């Protein structure tokens, strides 16, 4: 976690490499009960 939560509950996550980012995106997308949206800058 690099930043957050913001006033509206947003977090910024950082990753060591593209493989880690892709794995995290898949994990986060698999939890719609916890994560409403995943986006890249």
Buried (B, 14 or more C-beta within 10 A) or exposed (E): EEEEEEEEEEEEBEEEEEEEBEEBBEEBEEEEEEEEEEEEE
